[in-house]
Amino acid sequence: MRHVYPEYGTPSAHRLVTTISLTKEQAALDAMAQRTVATAAGLVLLTAAGAWFIAGRTLRPMEAIRQQFTDLSTHRLDQRVPVPRRSNEISRLARTMNDTLGRLERSVEQQRRFTADASHELRTPLAALRAELEIALAQPHRANWPRVVEGALGDAVRLQQLTDDLLMLTRLDPGATLYDSGQPLDMTQLVREECARRTPPGHLDLTVTTCQQPVPACGHPSLLGRVLGNLLDNAERYATAHITVILSHAPGTEEITLEVSDDGPGIPAEDRTRVFGYFTRLDNARSHSTGGAGLGLAIAHHIATLHHGTLSVADSEHGSRFLLALPARLTSAAELRS
């Protein structure tokens, strides 16, 4: 590098010329730049390696959860994904997945039991029908054909009722909101009409007590009528002489109570919850000739739940006593009549 001082115009005899070499400084500057770039690259690589190691260590439980979840199937729902010891988002996710798997396992197991019970219930009348027809065809000249046809008709009716109940259960979606999507109705009129349509056996006396004024409710009349019909069917099956239906609603309250009681053998306290299960028969009602398929009370309980109500077995001195509680709807009598 060459500098000339001063730069303004002077005679050449008075000028000072200085020459300085910057080769060493440039080399030092280049070396410093190279070291800086190498250091930065090393730091980047070190940071990336550390991030990769930490991410791998952190996500290792996620990989174990993924592999375990991949191995699951409908035949191995009893297994669970591993839960990390540390309480963090991954452990909470694993616990949530295990809870979901538990609910799924219970649902699948319940569906399997229901399918097995339904198959057994359908097979029983089919086997009886087949046996009757085979016996009659084996000796047609000795068969009492009117009696054979009568027995076959009874088995066919039983099959039809069981099929209708099974279809009803499949149509009652647990996530449905039948109460909210229902229509205003008068429970007093519904109870009176349902009881008037029935013809109980000659040895039974049916007593119906309802309110004098309309009792407003909200729901589906056909389904609520099915609840009362199933309760009356159960009462007729086990009653000795009397069946009582009482509809009550205190003015200003938000609950309607429908009581169906009989003077039969009653229901033990330990069976008051189990009696609402699918295909449930108590020990003294296991006979297919006197007992039903064990779906009537289950359907009634399901419909009551979908209408935001409850169906339970209450204490009774004699026989059984079923209580249906439904939410009342604040409406006018004119709206019910319209």
C-alpha positions as CSV (number, residue, x, y, z in Angstrom):
1,M,0.0,0.0,0.0
2,R,1.3,3.4,-0.9
3,H,0.3,6.8,0.7
4,V,1.3,10.2,-0.5
5,Y,1.1,13.1,1.8
6,P,-0.1,15.8,1.3
7,E,-2.5,15.1,-1.4
8,Y,-2.9,18.7,-2.5
9,G,-0.6,20.0,-5.3
10,T,2.9,20.7,-4.1
11,P,6.3,20.4,-5.8
12,S,7.5,16.8,-5.9
13,A,10.5,17.8,-3.8
14,H,8.3,18.5,-0.8
15,R,6.3,15.2,-1.0
16,L,6.6,12.2,1.4
17,V,5.9,8.8,0.0
18,T,5.3,5.8,2.5
19,T,4.8,2.2,1.5
20,I,3.3,-0.4,4.0
21,S,2.6,-4.1,3.3
22,L,-0.7,-5.6,4.8
23,T,-0.1,-9.2,3.8
24,K,0.4,-10.4,7.3
25,E,-2.7,-8.6,8.5
26,Q,-4.8,-9.9,5.7
27,A,-3.6,-13.5,6.4
28,A,-4.4,-13.0,10.1
29,L,-7.8,-11.7,9.2
30,D,-8.4,-14.6,6.9
31,A,-7.3,-17.1,9.5
32,M,-9.6,-15.4,12.1
33,A,-12.6,-15.6,9.7
34,Q,-11.9,-19.3,9.0
35,R,-11.7,-20.0,12.7
36,T,-14.9,-18.1,13.3
37,V,-16.7,-20.1,10.5
38,A,-15.3,-23.4,11.8
39,T,-16.4,-22.5,15.4
40,A,-19.9,-21.5,14.3
41,A,-20.2,-24.7,12.2
42,G,-19.0,-26.8,15.2
43,L,-21.5,-25.1,17.4
44,V,-24.3,-25.7,14.9
45,L,-23.4,-29.3,14.7
46,L,-23.1,-29.7,18.4
47,T,-26.4,-28.0,18.9
48,A,-28.0,-30.2,16.3
49,A,-26.6,-33.3,17.8
50,G,-27.7,-32.3,21.3
51,A,-31.2,-31.5,20.0
52,W,-31.3,-34.8,18.2
53,F,-30.2,-36.6,21.3
54,I,-32.7,-34.8,23.6
55,A,-35.5,-35.2,21.1
56,G,-34.8,-38.8,20.7
57,R,-34.6,-39.4,24.4
58,T,-37.9,-37.4,24.9
59,L,-39.8,-39.1,22.1
60,R,-38.5,-42.6,22.9
61,P,-41.6,-43.3,25.0
62,M,-43.8,-42.1,22.1
63,E,-42.1,-44.7,19.9
64,A,-42.8,-47.4,22.5
65,I,-46.5,-46.2,22.7
66,R,-46.7,-46.2,18.9
67,Q,-45.3,-49.8,18.6
68,Q,-47.6,-51.1,21.3
69,F,-50.6,-49.4,19.9
70,T,-49.8,-50.8,16.4
71,D,-49.8,-54.3,17.8
72,L,-53.2,-53.9,19.3
73,S,-56.3,-55.4,17.6
74,T,-59.9,-56.3,18.5
75,H,-58.6,-59.6,19.8
76,R,-56.0,-58.1,22.1
77,L,-57.8,-55.1,23.6
78,D,-56.7,-56.2,27.1
79,Q,-53.2,-54.8,26.5
80,R,-52.2,-51.2,27.4
81,V,-49.6,-48.8,26.1
82,P,-46.6,-48.1,28.5
83,V,-46.9,-45.0,30.7
84,P,-43.7,-43.0,31.3
85,R,-42.7,-42.5,34.9
86,R,-42.3,-38.7,34.4
87,S,-45.5,-36.7,34.7
88,N,-45.6,-34.8,31.4
89,E,-47.7,-34.5,28.3
90,I,-46.6,-37.9,27.0
91,S,-47.6,-39.7,30.2
92,R,-51.0,-37.9,30.2
93,L,-51.5,-38.9,26.5
94,A,-50.6,-42.6,27.4
95,R,-53.1,-42.6,30.3
96,T,-55.8,-41.1,28.1
97,M,-55.1,-43.8,25.4
98,N,-55.3,-46.5,28.1
99,D,-58.6,-45.2,29.4
100,T,-59.9,-45.1,25.8
101,L,-58.7,-48.7,25.3
102,G,-60.4,-49.7,28.5
103,R,-63.8,-48.3,27.4
104,L,-63.4,-49.8,23.9
105,E,-62.6,-53.2,25.5
106,R,-65.7,-53.1,27.7
107,S,-67.8,-52.0,24.7
108,V,-66.6,-54.8,22.5
109,E,-67.0,-57.4,25.3
110,Q,-70.5,-56.1,26.0
111,Q,-71.3,-56.4,22.2
112,R,-69.9,-59.9,22.2
113,R,-72.0,-61.0,25.1
114,F,-75.1,-59.4,23.6
115,T,-74.5,-61.2,20.3
116,A,-74.0,-64.5,22.1
117,D,-77.1,-64.0,24.2
118,A,-79.2,-62.9,21.2
119,S,-78.0,-65.9,19.2
120,H,-79.0,-68.2,22.1
121,E,-82.4,-66.7,22.5
122,L,-83.1,-67.0,18.7
123,R,-81.8,-70.6,18.6
124,T,-84.1,-71.8,21.4
125,P,-87.5,-71.1,19.6
126,L,-86.0,-72.2,16.3
127,A,-84.9,-75.5,17.8
128,A,-88.3,-76.0,19.3
129,L,-90.0,-75.2,16.0
130,R,-87.8,-77.5,14.1
131,A,-88.3,-80.4,16.6
132,E,-92.1,-80.0,16.4
133,L,-92.1,-80.0,12.6
134,E,-89.7,-82.9,12.3
135,I,-91.7,-85.1,14.8
136,A,-94.9,-84.3,12.9
137,L,-93.3,-85.1,9.5
138,A,-91.8,-88.3,10.8
139,Q,-95.3,-89.7,11.5
140,P,-97.7,-87.4,9.6
141,H,-100.7,-89.8,9.9
142,R,-100.4,-89.7,13.7
143,A,-99.7,-86.0,14.1
144,N,-102.2,-83.7,15.6
145,W,-101.8,-81.0,12.9
146,P,-103.9,-78.3,14.5
147,R,-101.8,-78.6,17.6
148,V,-98.6,-78.7,15.6
149,V,-99.6,-75.5,13.8
150,E,-100.6,-73.9,17.0
151,G,-97.2,-74.7,18.6
152,A,-95.4,-73.5,15.5
153,L,-97.4,-70.3,15.5
154,G,-96.4,-69.7,19.1
155,D,-92.8,-70.1,18.3
156,A,-93.1,-67.8,15.3
157,V,-94.7,-65.2,17.5
158,R,-92.0,-65.5,20.0
159,L,-89.3,-65.1,17.3
160,Q,-91.1,-62.0,15.9
161,Q,-91.3,-60.4,19.4
162,L,-87.6,-61.1,20.0
163,T,-86.6,-59.8,16.6
164,D,-88.7,-56.6,17.2
165,D,-86.9,-56.1,20.6
166,L,-83.5,-56.6,19.0
167,L,-84.3,-54.1,16.3
168,M,-85.6,-51.6,18.9
169,L,-82.3,-51.9,20.8
170,T,-80.3,-51.2,17.6
171,R,-82.4,-48.1,16.8
172,L,-82.0,-46.6,20.3
173,D,-78.8,-44.7,19.7
174,P,-77.1,-44.0,23.1
175,G,-76.1,-40.6,21.7
176,A,-79.6,-39.6,20.7
177,T,-81.5,-36.8,22.3
178,L,-85.0,-38.0,22.1
179,Y,-86.2,-35.7,24.9
180,D,-84.9,-32.6,23.2
181,S,-86.2,-33.6,19.8
182,G,-89.6,-34.9,21.1
183,Q,-92.9,-33.2,21.1
184,P,-95.2,-31.9,23.8
185,L,-97.5,-34.6,25.1
186,D,-100.0,-35.3,27.9
187,M,-98.8,-38.1,30.2
188,T,-102.3,-38.4,31.6
189,Q,-103.8,-39.2,28.2
190,L,-100.9,-41.4,27.3
191,V,-101.3,-43.6,30.4
192,R,-105.0,-43.8,30.0
193,E,-104.9,-44.8,26.4
194,E,-102.1,-47.4,26.9
195,C,-104.0,-49.0,29.8
196,A,-107.3,-49.0,27.9
197,R,-105.8,-50.9,25.0
198,R,-104.7,-53.8,27.2
199,T,-106.7,-56.8,28.1
200,P,-105.1,-58.4,31.2
201,P,-105.7,-62.1,32.0
202,G,-109.0,-62.9,33.7
203,H,-107.4,-63.5,37.1
204,L,-105.8,-60.0,37.2
205,D,-107.3,-56.7,38.3
206,L,-105.7,-53.6,36.7
207,T,-106.2,-50.4,38.7
208,V,-105.2,-47.1,37.0
209,T,-104.9,-43.8,38.9
210,T,-104.0,-40.6,37.0
211,C,-104.1,-36.9,37.6
212,Q,-107.3,-35.1,36.8
213,Q,-105.5,-32.3,34.8
214,P,-103.1,-32.8,31.9
215,V,-99.6,-33.6,32.9
216,P,-97.2,-32.0,30.3
217,A,-94.1,-33.8,29.2
218,C,-91.8,-33.9,26.3
219,G,-90.8,-36.9,24.3
220,H,-91.9,-39.5,21.8
221,P,-95.4,-41.0,22.7
222,S,-94.7,-44.3,21.0
223,L,-91.5,-44.9,23.0
224,L,-93.0,-43.8,26.3
225,G,-96.0,-46.0,25.6
226,R,-93.5,-48.8,25.0
227,V,-92.0,-48.2,28.5
228,L,-95.4,-48.5,30.1
229,G,-96.3,-51.5,28.0
230,N,-93.2,-53.4,28.9
231,L,-93.7,-52.6,32.6
232,L,-97.3,-53.9,32.3
233,D,-96.1,-57.0,30.5
234,N,-93.7,-57.7,33.3
235,A,-96.4,-57.1,35.9
236,E,-98.9,-59.4,34.1
237,R,-96.3,-62.2,33.9
238,Y,-95.6,-62.3,37.7
239,A,-98.7,-60.7,39.4
240,T,-101.0,-62.9,41.5
241,A,-104.2,-60.8,41.4
242,H,-103.6,-57.1,41.3
243,I,-101.7,-54.6,39.1
244,T,-101.6,-50.9,40.0
245,V,-100.6,-48.0,37.8
246,I,-100.3,-44.5,39.4
247,L,-99.3,-41.3,37.6
248,S,-98.5,-38.4,39.9
249,H,-97.2,-34.9,39.4
250,A,-97.1,-32.3,42.1
251,P,-98.0,-28.8,40.6
252,G,-94.9,-26.6,40.2
253,T,-92.4,-29.5,40.4
254,E,-90.2,-30.6,37.5
255,E,-90.7,-34.3,37.8
256,I,-93.4,-36.7,36.7
257,T,-93.6,-40.1,38.5
258,L,-95.2,-43.2,37.0
259,E,-95.6,-46.2,39.3
260,V,-96.3,-49.8,38.1
261,S,-96.6,-52.3,40.9
262,D,-97.9,-55.9,41.3
263,D,-98.5,-58.4,44.1
264,G,-96.1,-61.1,42.6
265,P,-93.0,-62.6,44.2
266,G,-91.1,-59.3,44.0
267,I,-87.5,-58.6,43.1
268,P,-84.7,-59.2,45.6
269,A,-82.7,-56.1,46.6
270,E,-79.4,-57.5,45.1
271,D,-81.1,-58.0,41.7
272,R,-82.7,-54.5,41.4
273,T,-79.9,-53.3,39.1
274,R,-79.2,-56.5,37.3
275,V,-82.8,-56.8,36.2
276,F,-82.4,-54.0,33.7
277,G,-79.6,-55.8,31.9
278,Y,-79.9,-57.5,28.5
279,F,-81.4,-61.1,28.6
280,T,-81.6,-61.0,32.4
281,R,-83.9,-63.5,34.0
282,L,-84.2,-64.1,37.8
283,D,-83.9,-67.6,39.2
284,N,-87.7,-68.0,39.6
285,A,-88.4,-66.7,36.0
286,R,-86.0,-68.7,33.8
287,S,-88.7,-70.7,32.1
288,H,-89.2,-69.7,28.5
289,S,-92.8,-70.6,28.8
290,T,-93.5,-68.1,31.5
291,G,-90.7,-65.6,31.2
292,G,-89.8,-63.3,28.4
293,A,-86.5,-62.9,26.6
294,G,-85.2,-60.6,29.2
295,L,-85.2,-57.5,27.0
296,G,-88.4,-55.7,28.0
297,L,-87.0,-54.0,31.1
298,A,-83.7,-53.3,29.4
299,I,-85.5,-51.5,26.6
300,A,-87.7,-49.6,29.0
301,H,-84.7,-48.4,31.0
302,H,-82.9,-47.4,27.8
303,I,-85.9,-45.3,26.6
304,A,-86.2,-43.6,30.0
305,T,-82.5,-42.7,30.0
306,L,-82.8,-41.2,26.5
307,H,-85.7,-39.1,27.8
308,H,-83.5,-37.7,30.6
309,G,-85.5,-39.8,33.1
310,T,-84.8,-42.8,35.3
311,L,-86.4,-46.2,35.8
312,S,-85.7,-48.0,39.0
313,V,-87.1,-50.7,41.4
314,A,-88.4,-49.2,44.6
315,D,-89.1,-50.8,48.0
316,S,-92.5,-52.6,48.3
317,E,-94.1,-54.6,51.0
318,H,-95.6,-57.0,48.5
319,G,-94.5,-57.8,44.9
320,S,-92.5,-55.5,42.7
321,R,-92.7,-51.7,42.3
322,F,-91.2,-49.9,39.3
323,L,-90.8,-46.1,39.3
324,L,-90.4,-44.1,36.1
325,A,-89.3,-40.5,36.7
326,L,-89.5,-38.1,33.8
327,P,-88.8,-34.4,33.6
328,A,-92.0,-32.3,33.4
329,R,-92.4,-29.7,30.6
330,L,-93.7,-26.3,31.4
331,T,-96.4,-25.8,28.9
332,S,-100.1,-24.9,28.7
333,A,-103.1,-27.2,28.4
334,A,-104.0,-25.4,25.1
335,E,-100.6,-26.3,23.6
336,L,-101.2,-30.0,24.6
337,R,-104.6,-30.0,23.0
338,S,-103.2,-28.5,19.8
